[in-house]
């Protein structure tokens, strides 16, 4: 099986963090979003993954090397593809046409999940969904009495289904998918200048392919700061019994860690209370602070503050210069930021 990950978007809703790091490489519970996505797909598919194709913009060689390393850690070959213009989901996937062969899973890299199922890879296609209270904000699937998908509706104004498409798709025949995507491009079938995957999917249904849904137990969004902090919380809960989340090479001085937390090596925590639901990257120093429900990346310095529902990039310095009073706040700071309160 091959996995294809479109991730060329600029991640504007995640600024300032995406000014220096592509959104899928932002770490949640100590691992990049895209790595956790690939890991979980591999587990659900229960098949050997031969190749992972990453569709990116002009992110630079360092990012490309990191993506290749992620694929290698999963026992797969990594391939880099480029989408130079934002021309829609179908166009993005077709940029990786060399990887569209055999069994293929396509996953857009701004979502994580708790599946609760094993994929039936003998189906023509499987669209991963999640039941939502308000379908009007999502693309949804329609199904017939046999549970086979017979159509798609984008943001329905009247109720047709509560099964929202979460952005992960399985195809038994990657070559067929490639042909349908190419057909849209060749015939200029687009909506407001964008070529849509759902148009290709509808063509496949019209030709007799039978697609079904798999409903994930939990759909975790990484679209903005608040959603990503919440996803970090849920991932820590889901992984606390499966992964070693607190490194041995940390320095804990007169402090307490309330699990679940991810604490990377080289972190020093002094006279502080950390947790629950905090992720801290490598070589960070926390002193005289209280932190909960937050993400902190590498090499930060935090002194005499209390915060929650916050997200700090790497090389961030937050310092309270008032030695008499600790400050309580909520923060959203990109890489190399510095605040003196």
Secondary structure in CASP SS format (residue, H / E / C, confidence):
PFRMAT SS
TARGET T0000
AUTHOR 0000-0000-0000
METHOD secondary structure of the structure
MODEL  1
X C 1.00
X E 1.00
X E 1.00
X E 1.00
X E 1.00
X E 1.00
X C 1.00
X C 1.00
X C 1.00
X C 1.00
X C 1.00
X H 1.00
X H 1.00
X H 1.00
X C 1.00
X C 1.00
X H 1.00
X H 1.00
X H 1.00
X C 1.00
X C 1.00
X C 1.00
X H 1.00
X H 1.00
X H 1.00
X C 1.00
X E 1.00
X E 1.00
X C 1.00
X C 1.00
X E 1.00
X E 1.00
X H 1.00
X H 1.00
X H 1.00
X H 1.00
X H 1.00
X H 1.00
X H 1.00
X H 1.00
X H 1.00
X H 1.00
X H 1.00
X H 1.00
X H 1.00
X C 1.00
X C 1.00
X C 1.00
X C 1.00
X C 1.00
X E 1.00
X E 1.00
X E 1.00
X E 1.00
X E 1.00
X E 1.00
X C 1.00
X C 1.00
X C 1.00
X C 1.00
X H 1.00
X H 1.00
X H 1.00
X H 1.00
X H 1.00
X H 1.00
X H 1.00
X H 1.00
X H 1.00
X H 1.00
X H 1.00
X H 1.00
X H 1.00
X C 1.00
X C 1.00
X C 1.00
X E 1.00
X E 1.00
X E 1.00
X E 1.00
X E 1.00
X E 1.00
X C 1.00
X C 1.00
X C 1.00
X C 1.00
X C 1.00
X C 1.00
X H 1.00
X H 1.00
X H 1.00
X H 1.00
X H 1.00
X H 1.00
X C 1.00
X C 1.00
X H 1.00
X H 1.00
X H 1.00
X C 1.00
X C 1.00
X C 1.00
X C 1.00
X E 1.00
X E 1.00
X E 1.00
X E 1.00
X C 1.00
X C 1.00
X C 1.00
X E 1.00
X E 1.00
X E 1.00
X E 1.00
X C 1.00
X C 1.00
X C 1.00
X C 1.00
X C 1.00
X C 1.00
X C 1.00
X C 1.00
X C 1.00
X C 1.00
X E 1.00
X E 1.00
X E 1.00
X E 1.00
X E 1.00
X E 1.00
X E 1.00
X C 1.00
X C 1.00
X C 1.00
X H 1.00
X H 1.00
X H 1.00
X C 1.00
X E 1.00
X E 1.00
X E 1.00
X E 1.00
X E 1.00
X C 1.00
X C 1.00
X C 1.00
X C 1.00
X C 1.00
X E 1.00
X E 1.00
X E 1.00
X E 1.00
X E 1.00
X E 1.00
X C 1.00
X C 1.00
X C 1.00
X C 1.00
X C 1.00
X C 1.00
X C 1.00
X C 1.00
X E 1.00
X E 1.00
X E 1.00
X E 1.00
X E 1.00
X E 1.00
X E 1.00
X E 1.00
X E 1.00
X C 1.00
X C 1.00
X H 1.00
X H 1.00
X H 1.00
X H 1.00
X H 1.00
X H 1.00
X H 1.00
X H 1.00
X H 1.00
X H 1.00
X H 1.00
X H 1.00
X H 1.00
X C 1.00
X C 1.00
X C 1.00
X C 1.00
X E 1.00
X C 1.00
X C 1.00
X E 1.00
X C 1.00
X C 1.00
X H 1.00
X H 1.00
X H 1.00
X H 1.00
X H 1.00
X H 1.00
X H 1.00
X H 1.00
X H 1.00
X H 1.00
X C 1.00
X C 1.00
X C 1.00
X C 1.00
X E 1.00
X E 1.00
X E 1.00
X E 1.00
X E 1.00
X C 1.00
X C 1.00
X E 1.00
X E 1.00
X E 1.00
X E 1.00
X C 1.00
X C 1.00
X C 1.00
X H 1.00
X H 1.00
X H 1.00
X H 1.00
X H 1.00
X H 1.00
X H 1.00
X H 1.00
X H 1.00
X H 1.00
X H 1.00
X H 1.00
X H 1.00
X H 1.00
X H 1.00
X C 1.00
X C 1.00
X C 1.00
X C 1.00
X C 1.00
X C 1.00
X E 1.00
X C 1.00
X C 1.00
X C 1.00
X C 1.00
X E 1.00
X E 1.00
X E 1.00
X C 1.00
X C 1.00
X E 1.00
X E 1.00
X E 1.00
X C 1.00
X C 1.00
X E 1.00
X E 1.00
X E 1.00
X C 1.00
X C 1.00
X C 1.00
X C 1.00
X E 1.00
X E 1.00
X E 1.00
X C 1.00
X C 1.00
X E 1.00
X E 1.00
X E 1.00
X C 1.00
X C 1.00
X E 1.00
X E 1.00
X E 1.00
X C 1.00
X C 1.00
X C 1.00
X C 1.00
X E 1.00
X E 1.00
X E 1.00
X C 1.00
X C 1.00
X E 1.00
X E 1.00
X E 1.00
X E 1.00
X E 1.00
X E 1.00
X E 1.00
X C 1.00
X C 1.00
X C 1.00
X C 1.00
X E 1.00
X E 1.00
X E 1.00
X C 1.00
X E 1.00
X E 1.00
X E 1.00
X E 1.00
X E 1.00
X E 1.00
X E 1.00
X E 1.00
X C 1.00
X C 1.00
X C 1.00
X C 1.00
X E 1.00
X E 1.00
X E 1.00
X C 1.00
X C 1.00
X C 1.00
X C 1.00
X C 1.00
X C 1.00
X C 1.00
X E 1.00
X E 1.00
X E 1.00
X C 1.00
X C 1.00
X E 1.00
X E 1.00
X C 1.00
X C 1.00
X C 1.00
X C 1.00
X E 1.00
X E 1.00
X E 1.00
X C 1.00
END
